[in-house]
Amino acid sequence: MQSRGLASNLGIYVYAIGAIFLGILGLTSGDFAATWQRVAPNIPFREPLAYLTALIELAAGLALLWRRTARAGALTLTIVYTVFTIAWVPKILENLRNFDSTGNFFEEFSLVAAGAVLFASFSPAASTVSRYESLFARLYALSAISFGIGHIYYMPGLLTWIPKWIPPSQMFWAYVTTIGFFLAAAAILSGIMAPLASRLLAAEIVGFEILVWIPKLLAGPHEHSNWAGNAISVALSGAAWVVSDSICRSAKRAPAHTESATEVSVPIQTR
């Protein structure tokens, strides 16, 4: 793992806090972060599974905060979030025209992509896994595309989620955030202005937490769905931040690699 400063570690902390939040929520409620973590009511031993999952999320989130255990924590969360991602597949197949299940699939997938990015970044530099960090970061763009489609699909309802006091209008920000998701996905996939685009994307998702989910929680602190929504929102913010950190680190390393390659390619003149 490469040495990192505090600035490049912030995404890890937010991602870890999201997992810790989900873990505490599960332990205090005896339930999953419904409806995002889709587990049917008729699943055998559902409540014990909820407690077990919460313990794993809490332990893995805490593990991310220590260098020696961070790689194991990242791998554990990647596996847990992969299970929740796959759980949406049957629901998607039930009705392919309903985007809701697909949108939830890619929300969970964004957590998987970020976990994979962290696992690769904490792996030894010479390992095969570490070489795929950039690929894992680019896969996150699929979720960004889904977020944009979701905004279009839910546009009438989306307007009610945007605070009226933010100028110039709710419709303006609905269009800006929707277009922002698509532009960020294009930048991440192409590599063109990817660091800036990924930072703005992370800021956009963090903005949803601050402007939408926190006020909903304050308005209804006894609603499980508000706590679950905030926990998932923090995790999604961390995922976007982790991917952005990775893209920015790669961009900083690229000039050095190019310069080294140029120096090596200079022929040695002989007499």
Secondary structure, 3 states (H helix, E strand, C coil): CCCCCHHHHHHHHHHHHHHHHHHHHHHHHCCCCCCCCCCCCCCCCHHHHHHHHHHHHHHHHHHCCCHHHHHHHHHHHHHHHHHHHHCCHHHHHHCCCCHHHHHHHHHHHHHHHHHHHHHHHHCCCCCCHHHHHHHHHHHHHHHHHHHHHHHHHCHHHHHHHCCCCCCCCHHHHHHHHHHHHHHHHHHHHHCCCHHHHHHHHHHHHHHHHHHHHHHHHHHCCCCHHHHHHHHHHHHHHHHHHHHHHHHHHHHHHHHHHHHHHHHHHCCCCCC
